[in-house]
Amino acid sequence: MGTRGTLSALFFCFKRSRPHGRLSDETSDDLEAGRRLRDCVFCNVSSENGFNIVFEDENFAVFTDHKPSAVHHWQVIPKAHITSVRSLRKHDLHLVRTLGEIGHRFLDESGVPSHLRKLGFHIPPFNSVNHLHLHVQALPYTSIFGRVKYPVVARTNGRNKGFSWFSELAQTIHILERDGRVGVFPC
């Protein structure tokens, strides 16, 4: 397989997404009661729609990833529509921390030690669904593509993350605490 074929294989798992934005960027005609979009698959998460929901309350839902990359792989979402991690600001820290607390609770209940946990967000345009979702994973990955799809690039030159299409939960929190914005490039 040539270089072009290799790159295509590495990026096949990332569906191109539309521009990012918060709920306020959407028109009121697109919204249903409860700040949800009619056409957003995660705004309409339910077992009737094919999701394996393992937790749900009035604000959040947790479901098994439909193509798990790790031994345990869940997604934690807010029920209110937020387009992506790029939409988040400092005032969203409580939401981000709550998503993480829910994710860690599932990992705790599954007996996953801290060194085998990975929690984070894909960054547009490398996300598959335009609705904020935290990937919660218990390593190891089931294939090499998991490592490629969820790369973590550590801090460099005073930045909280390096060049990567995935931002770990802790990286995201640090960026937002500094009033920054999460992006693919170092931030």
Phi and psi in degrees as a GROMACS rama.xvg file:
@    title "Ramachandran Plot"
@    xaxis  label "Phi"
@    yaxis  label "Psi"
@TYPE xy
-74.9585  176.528  GLY-2
-58.1605  -43.8718  THR-3
-61.7237  -43.0631  ARG-4
-65.2935  -38.0744  GLY-5
-64.2651  -46.2961  THR-6
-63.2052  -40.0161  LEU-7
-61.8424  -41.3725  SER-8
-64.7198  -37.128  ALA-9
-69.6861  -32.1815  LEU-10
-103.407  5.22576  PHE-11
-61.717  -26.9503  PHE-12
-79.6461  -5.83913  CYS-13
-107.822  110.164  PHE-14
-82.0782  135.585  LYS-15
-62.9705  132.846  ARG-16
-109.276  165.182  SER-17
-78.9875  168.855  ARG-18
-54.1767  150.121  PRO-19
-81.3496  163.371  HIS-20
171.984  163.89  GLY-21
-90.6713  175.581  ARG-22
-53.4484  -37.4007  LEU-23
-63.3075  -18.9206  SER-24
-77.8629  -15.0135  ASP-25
-85.8689  155.866  GLU-26
-83.5616  153.215  THR-27
-64.1456  -25.2263  SER-28
-66.5048  -24.3128  ASP-29
-82.475  -10.6615  ASP-30
-99.1116  145.618  LEU-31
-107.624  174.322  GLU-32
-56.7776  143.496  ALA-33
86.0264  17.3588  GLY-34
57.4629  50.0446  ARG-35
-123.563  146.402  ARG-36
-93.5478  135.508  LEU-37
-59.6032  -39.2813  ARG-38
-92.0742  3.09966  ASP-39
-88.8031  120.848  CYS-40
-61.7865  -35.8095  VAL-41
-80.8464  -21.9915  PHE-42
-69.6185  -19.6393  CYS-43
-115.05  32.4015  ASN-44
-65.7259  128.088  VAL-45
-164.949  160.113  SER-46
-66.3723  -30.7348  SER-47
-63.79  -26.5227  GLU-48
-94.7749  15.0057  ASN-49
91.8844  9.78746  GLY-50
-91.5717  141.255  PHE-51
-93.8636  86.258  ASN-52
-80.0945  126.316  ILE-53
-108.96  -11.9478  VAL-54
-159.161  143.648  PHE-55
-158.689  135.627  GLU-56
-135.415  -164.786  ASP-57
-70.3543  -19.0307  GLU-58
-114.74  -21.8543  ASN-59
-138.462  158.361  PHE-60
-140.436  147.834  ALA-61
-127.031  132.297  VAL-62
-142.497  158.045  PHE-63
-71.3317  135.044  THR-64
-61.087  137.733  ASP-65
-71.7303  -18.6904  HIS-66
-133.225  73.8503  LYS-67
-59.2898  135.817  PRO-68
-100.536  -7.92086  SER-69
-137.176  173.964  ALA-70
-52.1193  -50.7319  VAL-71
-120.167  134.679  HIS-72
-148.328  106.752  HIS-73
-115.67  164.7  TRP-74
-124.882  132.903  GLN-75
-109.751  126.735  VAL-76
-128.055  148.768  ILE-77
-79.609  144.781  PRO-78
-72.996  -30.8806  LYS-79
-71.4391  139.742  ALA-80
-74.2243  119.748  HIS-81
-128.595  127.209  ILE-82
-64.2641  -46.1462  THR-83
-165.893  177.165  SER-84
-62.7378  -27.1585  VAL-85
-69.5212  -18.1958  ARG-86
-81.3932  -13.9227  SER-87
-76.1626  148.406  LEU-88
-131.94  176.833  ARG-89
-54.6794  -38.5395  LYS-90
-68.3787  -7.23724  HIS-91
-94.1097  5.09903  ASP-92
-56.9393  -40.4802  LEU-93
-60.3041  -43.0001  HIS-94
-60.5795  -48.2281  LEU-95
-62.0609  -43.7411  VAL-96
-64.1369  -38.5331  ARG-97
-64.8547  -42.5729  THR-98
-56.5129  -44.6975  LEU-99
-64.3211  -42.0856  GLY-100
-60.6988  -42.7264  GLU-101
-62.91  -46.0468  ILE-102
-60.1514  -45.4164  GLY-103
-64.8283  -33.1273  HIS-104
-60.9895  -42.3616  ARG-105
-66.2877  -39.7866  PHE-106
-67.069  -38.7158  LEU-107
-60.583  -48.2036  ASP-108
-63.6557  -24.4601  GLU-109
-92.3758  1.89405  SER-110
70.2004  28.3188  GLY-111
-85.3087  120.621  VAL-112
-67.1315  154.995  PRO-113
-58.9633  -33.0827  SER-114
-74.7673  -7.40356  HIS-115
-111.17  22.3975  LEU-116
-109.819  140.398  ARG-117
-139.064  124.728  LYS-118
-128.595  132.903  LEU-119
-179.122  -178.175  GLY-120
-124.243  139.502  PHE-121
-77.3899  147.134  HIS-122
-107.455  128.254  ILE-123
-55.6891  142.939  PRO-124
-90.3366  15.7506  PRO-125
-96.5036  25.4303  PHE-126
-106.274  156.271  ASN-127
-97.6278  -23.9887  SER-128
-132.447  130.322  VAL-129
-83.7859  66.1572  ASN-130
-154.284  126.205  HIS-131
-50.1243  127.507  LEU-132
-147.581  131.879  HIS-133
-93.9531  122.09  LEU-134
-79.9873  129.762  HIS-135
-121.204  115.233  VAL-136
-129.318  142.105  GLN-137
-108.685  110.361  ALA-138
-73.5536  159.22  LEU-139
-85.2232  166.268  PRO-140
-72.0886  152.588  TYR-141
-82.8595  -12.8393  THR-142
-154.841  169.179  SER-143
-63.8156  -26.2628  ILE-144
-64.8341  -25.5523  PHE-145
-62.2566  -43.9368  GLY-146
-64.3399  -35.1747  ARG-147
-74.709  -39.5361  VAL-148
-74.4334  -26.883  LYS-149
-123.957  57.8319  TYR-150
-76.5605  141.801  PRO-151
-114.459  124.85  VAL-152
-113.837  118.326  VAL-153
-67.3297  172.67  ALA-154
-59.0798  141.251  ARG-155
-145.598  142.252  THR-156
47.612  45.3131  ASN-157
77.747  2.05151  GLY-158
-91.4858  153.794  ARG-159
-81.6454  -24.2227  ASN-160
-148.412  152.789  LYS-161
-90.6374  -164.844  GLY-162
-68.7229  114.485  PHE-163
-167.038  151.64  SER-164
-93.9577  10.2993  TRP-165
-134.734  132.06  PHE-166
-118.705  120.456  SER-167
-64.3116  157.014  GLU-168
-53.6633  -49.541  LEU-169
-62.7091  -39.5072  ALA-170
-62.0783  -44.4348  GLN-171
-60.7245  -45.4116  THR-172
-61.1138  -46.3282  ILE-173
-61.9819  -40.9811  HIS-174
-63.1299  -45.9463  ILE-175
-67.7037  -37.0417  LEU-176
-59.6117  -32.9003  GLU-177
-87.7275  12.639  ARG-178
63.7477  29.7617  ASP-179
-95.9669  -177.809  GLY-180
-125.68  139.859  ARG-181
-78.6165  132.594  VAL-182
-148.178  174.68  GLY-183
-67.8885  -39.9839  VAL-184
-76.4082  162.18  PHE-185
-51.3713  134.701  PRO-186
